[in-house]
């Protein structure tokens, strides 16, 4: 859910709209408008209510969902030929799931184990698979053909996918979306200009940054936003 709303990344200094492969712009803009309506009428108001919850509770929820992502990160570290990082991230998952009470407490970071984020789209990019055209997905937000293709894989390795109780599965996914949306409240006011292009530019730039693991990309703002995604 970390890309549910791509405008969390608020910098467009390197990528410009005209440089992005967006052959479905008319459809994408219509979908973007639908997503905005859905957000303004439902998710954002609920997120504002959730934002009033005690900080320790919100932090615990963020830690919980961050911990679930460690499984996908570990698998992709292996696929990308990073066994050391895979061991680091799997150890984080074990420690936070046990000592951290299901991930509500990030004990691993306090022990010096750094958090990373890898997904199947980044792995395919490392293998040379191009991103393909930009796509705006209903409810899910910005994506590309490559990213969209990998979403079922990410869903399959998630803990919630294998839950037998449908109600619990839906509740957890809803809480995940709500937690993500609440974290965006403090930064969305910085979006400027054509919002569609801003989100598109920001998403593509951030994905390029993630694929390169931040190497060779000198952008203090993106470094800060990467820290924001990890620490929150």
C-alpha positions as CSV (number, residue, x, y, z in Angstrom):
1,X,0.0,0.0,0.0
2,X,3.0,2.3,0.1
3,X,2.1,3.7,-3.4
4,X,-1.6,4.0,-2.8
5,X,-1.2,7.7,-3.2
6,X,1.9,8.6,-5.1
7,X,1.9,12.3,-4.1
8,X,3.7,11.3,-0.9
9,X,6.8,11.9,-3.1
10,X,6.9,15.7,-3.5
11,X,9.7,16.5,-5.9
12,X,9.7,16.7,-9.7
13,X,13.1,18.3,-10.4
14,X,14.4,15.4,-12.7
15,X,11.4,13.9,-14.4
16,X,8.9,15.8,-16.5
17,X,5.5,14.8,-17.7
18,X,6.4,14.9,-21.4
19,X,9.3,12.4,-20.8
20,X,7.0,9.8,-19.3
21,X,5.4,7.1,-21.5
22,X,1.7,7.9,-20.9
23,X,-0.3,6.7,-24.0
24,X,-3.5,6.2,-22.0
25,X,-3.5,9.7,-20.5
26,X,-7.2,10.3,-21.3
27,X,-8.3,7.1,-19.5
28,X,-5.7,7.7,-16.8
29,X,-7.0,11.2,-16.1
30,X,-10.6,9.9,-15.8
31,X,-9.5,7.2,-13.4
32,X,-7.5,9.8,-11.4
33,X,-10.6,11.9,-11.1
34,X,-12.6,8.9,-9.9
35,X,-9.9,8.1,-7.3
36,X,-9.9,11.7,-6.1
37,X,-13.6,11.6,-5.7
38,X,-13.4,8.3,-3.7
39,X,-10.6,9.8,-1.6
40,X,-12.4,13.1,-0.9
41,X,-15.7,11.5,0.0
42,X,-14.5,8.5,2.0
43,X,-10.9,7.8,2.7
44,X,-9.7,11.3,3.6
45,X,-12.5,12.1,6.0
46,X,-11.9,8.7,7.8
47,X,-8.2,9.3,7.8
48,X,-8.7,12.7,9.5
49,X,-10.7,11.0,12.3
50,X,-7.9,8.3,12.6
51,X,-5.3,11.1,12.8
52,X,-6.7,12.0,16.2
53,X,-5.8,8.6,17.7
54,X,-2.9,8.6,20.2
55,X,0.5,8.7,18.6
56,X,1.7,5.4,20.2
57,X,-1.3,3.6,18.7
58,X,-0.7,5.0,15.2
59,X,3.0,4.2,15.5
60,X,2.2,0.7,16.5
61,X,-0.1,0.2,13.5
62,X,2.5,1.6,11.2
63,X,5.1,-0.8,12.6
64,X,2.7,-3.7,12.3
65,X,2.2,-3.2,8.5
66,X,5.9,-2.4,8.0
67,X,6.7,-5.7,9.6
68,X,4.4,-7.6,7.2
69,X,6.3,-6.1,4.3
70,X,9.6,-7.6,5.5
71,X,8.5,-11.0,4.0
72,X,8.3,-9.6,0.4
73,X,11.4,-7.6,1.0
74,X,13.4,-10.7,2.1
75,X,12.2,-12.7,-1.0
76,X,13.2,-9.9,-3.3
77,X,16.6,-9.4,-1.7
78,X,17.3,-13.0,-2.5
79,X,16.1,-12.7,-6.1
80,X,18.3,-9.6,-6.5
81,X,21.4,-11.4,-5.2
82,X,21.6,-9.7,-1.9
83,X,21.8,-12.6,0.6
84,X,23.2,-10.4,3.4
85,X,20.4,-8.0,3.2
86,X,17.9,-10.8,2.9
87,X,19.2,-12.3,6.2
88,X,19.0,-8.8,7.8
89,X,15.4,-8.3,6.8
90,X,14.3,-11.8,7.7
91,X,15.9,-11.4,11.1
92,X,14.0,-8.1,11.5
93,X,10.8,-10.0,10.7
94,X,11.5,-12.7,13.3
95,X,12.5,-10.3,16.0
96,X,9.7,-7.8,15.5
97,X,7.1,-10.6,15.2
98,X,8.2,-12.2,18.4
99,X,9.8,-9.7,20.8
100,X,8.0,-6.9,19.1
101,X,4.6,-8.4,19.7
102,X,3.5,-9.1,16.2
103,X,5.4,-6.1,14.8
104,X,3.7,-3.4,16.9
105,X,7.1,-2.5,18.3
106,X,10.2,-2.1,16.0
107,X,12.7,-3.8,18.3
108,X,14.9,-4.7,15.4
109,X,15.8,-1.1,14.5
110,X,16.7,-0.5,18.1
111,X,19.1,-3.4,17.8
112,X,20.8,-1.8,14.8
113,X,19.1,-3.8,12.0
114,X,18.3,-1.3,9.3
115,X,15.0,-1.5,7.4
116,X,14.9,-1.8,3.6
117,X,12.1,-2.0,1.1
118,X,12.1,-4.2,-2.0
119,X,9.3,-5.5,-4.2
120,X,8.8,-7.6,-7.2
121,X,8.6,-4.7,-9.6
122,X,12.1,-3.5,-8.4
123,X,13.4,-7.0,-8.9
124,X,12.1,-7.2,-12.5
125,X,13.6,-3.8,-13.1
126,X,17.0,-5.2,-11.8
127,X,16.5,-8.0,-14.3
128,X,16.1,-5.6,-17.1
129,X,12.4,-5.7,-17.6
130,X,11.2,-2.2,-18.7
131,X,8.5,-0.4,-16.8
132,X,6.1,0.0,-19.7
133,X,3.4,2.7,-20.0
134,X,2.2,4.6,-17.0
135,X,-1.2,3.4,-15.7
136,X,-3.6,4.9,-13.2
137,X,-5.4,2.1,-11.4
138,X,-8.9,2.5,-9.9
139,X,-8.6,2.9,-6.1
140,X,-5.0,1.7,-6.1
141,X,-3.5,4.8,-7.8
142,X,-0.4,5.3,-10.0
143,X,1.4,2.3,-11.5
144,X,3.1,1.0,-14.7
145,X,2.5,-2.1,-16.7
146,X,5.5,-3.8,-14.9
147,X,4.2,-2.7,-11.4
148,X,0.7,-3.8,-12.2
149,X,1.9,-7.2,-13.3
150,X,3.7,-7.8,-10.0
151,X,0.9,-6.8,-7.7
152,X,-0.7,-10.3,-7.6
153,X,2.7,-11.7,-6.6
154,X,3.0,-9.1,-3.8
155,X,-0.5,-9.9,-2.7
156,X,0.2,-13.7,-2.7
157,X,3.2,-13.4,-0.4
158,X,1.4,-11.1,2.0
159,X,0.2,-12.5,5.3
160,X,-3.3,-11.2,4.8
161,X,-3.7,-13.1,1.5
162,X,-3.5,-16.4,3.4
163,X,-6.0,-15.5,6.1
164,X,-8.9,-17.9,6.0
165,X,-11.4,-15.4,7.6
166,X,-12.6,-13.1,4.9
167,X,-13.8,-10.4,7.3
168,X,-10.4,-10.3,9.1
169,X,-8.7,-10.1,5.7
170,X,-10.8,-7.1,4.5
171,X,-10.5,-5.4,7.9
172,X,-6.7,-5.6,7.8
173,X,-6.5,-4.4,4.2
174,X,-8.8,-1.5,5.0
175,X,-6.7,-0.5,8.1
176,X,-3.6,-0.7,6.0
177,X,-5.1,1.7,3.4
178,X,-6.3,4.0,6.2
179,X,-2.9,4.1,7.9
180,X,-1.2,4.9,4.7
181,X,-3.7,7.7,3.9
182,X,-3.4,9.2,7.4
183,X,0.4,9.6,6.9
184,X,-0.2,11.6,3.7
185,X,-2.4,14.2,5.3
186,X,0.6,16.3,6.5
187,X,2.3,16.4,3.0
188,X,-0.5,16.6,0.4
189,X,-0.9,20.3,0.7
190,X,2.5,20.7,-0.9
191,X,1.2,19.3,-4.3
192,X,1.4,22.1,-6.9
193,X,0.3,22.7,-10.5
194,X,-1.5,20.0,-12.5
195,X,-2.1,17.4,-9.8
196,X,-2.3,14.5,-12.3
197,X,1.1,15.4,-13.8
198,X,2.6,16.0,-10.4
199,X,1.5,12.6,-9.1
200,X,2.7,10.9,-12.4
201,X,6.1,12.6,-12.3
202,X,6.6,12.0,-8.6
203,X,5.7,8.3,-8.9
204,X,8.0,7.6,-11.8
205,X,10.9,9.5,-10.2
206,X,10.5,7.7,-6.9
207,X,10.3,4.3,-8.6
208,X,13.5,5.0,-10.5
209,X,15.1,6.1,-7.2
210,X,14.0,2.8,-5.5
211,X,15.2,0.6,-8.3
212,X,18.7,2.2,-8.0
213,X,18.6,2.0,-4.2
214,X,19.3,5.7,-4.2
215,X,22.7,5.1,-5.7
216,X,23.9,7.8,-8.1
217,X,20.8,9.8,-7.4
218,X,21.7,13.0,-5.6
219,X,18.4,14.4,-4.2
220,X,18.2,15.4,-0.6
221,X,14.5,15.6,-0.8
222,X,14.0,12.1,-2.1
223,X,16.4,10.9,0.6
224,X,14.2,12.5,3.2
225,X,11.1,11.0,1.7
226,X,12.6,7.6,1.6
227,X,13.4,8.0,5.3
228,X,9.8,9.1,5.8
229,X,8.4,6.0,4.2
230,X,10.7,3.7,6.3
231,X,10.4,5.5,9.6
232,X,6.7,6.0,9.6
